């Protein structure tokens, strides 16, 4: 390995390397002699020699004529110089490791949304079963037509009973359709933990062909899509969940409480 490359890898910068090599070659020398050899200015050369002295690589003395003379220490000192740097960096590494938990506590980063989905009837069931772990109220928009299939009947009843047992509150915006009215007649869940409000399709533009359900809780948005194929989707995004919670609150104000025996 070339000597200049070796010295720069040991921790000296380019100018320090030039001065150190010049001094090794010259032996005891004055600033003028060293800077001429290294091809740098006298002012810069003196500054570098002072730094090399701090590193323990150069010794300074005065000649009989009061001229300053600089001498390179034995190259063995270069090894000690590298070891000193290594020890210093190990201390810095230890300091950073000790302080890292506090830095992490201050760290803020934009959340990266994640999306998961499962296909088929069983996939939809598995996705919606995850909502039973919610630690917060669930906000829902429901088009009961999508759940009318016999494959979901027994599972839906069990799901609603389990949600009641776990005391998970849910606020439903139920699309006011014949299918929705029929669904409410046979609802087997707990009204203690559930609020329903009817909402017209025209009050939620674009939902005419939805035919499914959206649940919003914590930082999650869960969807059951029944058209054109059965699919359960989970989107984890605080920003999206908060936006939909706000929109749900607005739509809730426009909803009409379920009437008769189905009123809360």
C-alpha positions, -999 to +999 in steps of 0.1 A: +000+000+000+014+035-009+026+054+022+003+083+015-027+061+014-016+043+045-013+076+064-046+089+053-063+057+063-046+060+097-065+093+102-043+120+089-057+144+063-039+150+029-019+180+041-009+164+074+003+134+054+025+156+032+041+173+061+046+141+081+062+124+051+084+154+044+097+154+079+104+117+079+125+121+048+143+153+059+150+145+095+152+175+120+143+205+100+130+241+102+095+252+091+108+266+059+126+234+049+096+213+057+071+235+039+093+237+008+095+199+007+057+195+012+049+223-013+027+242+011+028+277+026+049+285+057+018+296+077-001+264+069+030+243+075+034+257+110-002+251+118+000+215+106+032+209+126+015+220+157-014+196+151+011+167+145+027+176+178-006+172+195-010+138+178+024+128+193+040+124+159+063+154+159+086+169+185+096+206+185+129+220+199+150+252+196+185+252+180+214+272+193+204+301+170+169+301+185+155+286+154+126+262+158+135+227+147+109+199+142+116+162+144+094+133+135+089+109+163+096+072+157+070+057+133+060+034+161+041+064+175+018+063+145+004+030+158-003+046+192-020+075+173-043+051+156-051+033+188-059+066+205-083+074+177-099+040+180-103+045+218-118+079+212-143+066+187-152+037+210-161+062+237-181+082+212-199+050+202-207+042+238-220+078+244-243+075+213-256+041+224-264+055+259-281+085+244-300+067+216-332+059+236-337+096+243-331+105+207-355+078+195-381+092+219-379+126+201-379+110+166-409+118+145-414+102+111-443+102+087-462+070+090-460+047+061-494+032+054-497-006+051-523-025+031-534-061+036-561-080+019-576-115+018-599-129-008-630-151-005-657-154+021-633-168+047-608-141+040-635-114+047-644-132+080-607-133+091-602-097+083-633-086+102-625-109+132-594-086+137-618-058+147-627-077+179-593-067+192-602-030+190-594-010+221-615+019+208-650+025+195-656+013+160-672+036+134-690+019+106-708+024+074-729-005+064-748-016+033-765-047+047-772-061+012-736-073+010-740-095+041-773-111+030-755-142+018-761-174+038-723-179+042-722-149+065-753-155+086-740-177+114-707-160+115-723-125+117-744-135+147-714-150+165-694-119+157-720-095+171-724-115+203-686-116+208-683-079+202-710-074+229-691-097+253-660-076+248-679-044+253-667-029+221-689+000+212-699+006+175-717+034+158-733+022+125-744+044+096-768+020+080-779+026+044-817+030+045-827+003+019-852-025+020-823-049+026-811-027+055-846-027+071-849-065+067-814-069+082-824-049+113-855-070+119-833-101+124-803-083+141-790-105+169-763-082+184-762-061+215-780-027+214-763-019+246-730-014+228-744-004+194-759+028+179-776+028+145-786+057+124-802+054+090-787+073+062-799+077+026-777+067-003-780+102-017-764+115+015-733+095+008-725+102-029-707+074-046-718+046-022-747+034-043-728+004-055-708-002-024-726-033-011-703-038+019-690-024+051-663+000+063-650-001+099-628+027+113-610+023+146-576+031+161-554+037+131-571+011+109-597+012+081-612-022+074-634-029+044-656-058+033-661-057-004-686-081-019-685-069-055-673-081-079-657-107-056-655-112-019-625-094-004-614-081+030-590-052+031-571-036+060-554-002+057-532+009+086-528+047+083-533+072+111-539+100+086-565+081+066-583+068+097-585+102+112-599+117+080-626+090+078-634+094+115-641+131+108-662+124+078-681+098+097-689+123+124-703+147+098-724+120+082-736+109+117-751+143+123-771+139+091-783+104+100-817+095+115-819+073+146-833+038+139-870+038+147-894+016+167-880-014+185-847-009+168-841+025+184-812+026+209 
